[in-house]
């Protein structure tokens, strides 16, 4: 990604976290990947002033404690956090989840594939888009 800032991955599945790490390494994405196991952990990271603000958040929808939808609702309602782009990165391809995500302010919606090559292509697309896209200032 264009920025040297970290990427926050909000994902409860450790296999998916490892797959994203592997994809980042394979694609030479140099941004630090910061995994958070659920929405509550991700919010704690985002609200900790000592932690670097991520350039992008990759968000799973189906998680324990706090769903991705609830996390997205909270982040986009928070003046200090709402400018951080959130890409929903989930296994759900239901029209309702897609519509809800965009209504809540998601910058994109990508469906995770179980096929590794397709998974890599999805990460490559996310990386290319956020490398070329202008990002909003986020108060830093």
C-alpha positions, -999 to 999 in steps of 0.1 A, spaced: 0 0 0 11 35 -7 13 45 30 39 33 55 11 31 81 -1 -2 93 -31 -21 80 -56 -33 107 -70 -68 100 -101 -74 121 -104 -112 118 -112 -140 143 -101 -169 122 -64 -176 128 -61 -195 95 -74 -164 76 -49 -142 95 -21 -164 85 -33 -165 49 -34 -127 47 1 -126 62 13 -151 36 -4 -131 8 12 -98 20 46 -115 20 41 -130 -14 30 -97 -28 57 -76 -11 32 -55 8 55 -37 32 28 -23 56 27 -38 90 -3 -60 94 -20 -56 128 -44 -84 135 -73 -79 160 -94 -110 169 -127 -91 172 -143 -57 170 -137 -49 207 -100 -56 203 -99 -35 171 -116 -5 188 -92 -7 217 -63 -5 192 -79 24 173 -86 44 205 -51 39 219 -33 71 211 1 54 213 -7 31 184 -1 42 148 -34 50 129 -40 24 101 -42 35 65 -69 9 59 -90 -16 79 -98 -50 65 -129 -62 83 -146 -96 87 -183 -95 94 -188 -127 113 -170 -125 146 -176 -132 183 -182 -104 209 -189 -77 183 -199 -83 147 -181 -65 119 -214 -47 112 -215 -33 147 -178 -24 145 -183 -6 112 -213 13 127 -192 25 157 -161 35 137 -181 55 111 -200 73 139 -167 83 156 -154 117 145 -118 106 152 -121 73 133 -146 78 105 -121 88 78 -102 55 80 -112 35 50 -128 2 59 -129 -27 34 -152 -55 44 -133 -87 37 -156 -116 45 -170 -149 33 -205 -135 31 -218 -127 -3 -254 -120 7 -269 -89 -9 -281 -78 26 -246 -78 41 -232 -60 10 -259 -33 11 -257 -29 49 -219 -25 47 -220 3 21 -249 20 40 -227 21 71 -198 36 51 -176 8 39 -151 18 12 -153 -16 -4 -166 -51 -1 -145 -82 -10 -155 -118 -7 -128 -141 6 -121 -171 -15 -111 -206 -3 -90 -209 -34 -55 -195 -26 -48 -180 -60 -82 -162 -60 -75 -151 -24 -41 -137 -36 -58 -119 -65 -82 -103 -41 -54 -90 -18 -35 -78 -49 -66 -58 -60 -70 -43 -25 -33 -34 -25 -33 -19 -60 -64 2 -53 -52 16 -20 -17 22 -35 -33 44 -63 -61 59 -43 -59 92 -25 -67 88 12 -85 114 33 -65 132 59 -72 116 93 -61 142 118 -24 133 120 
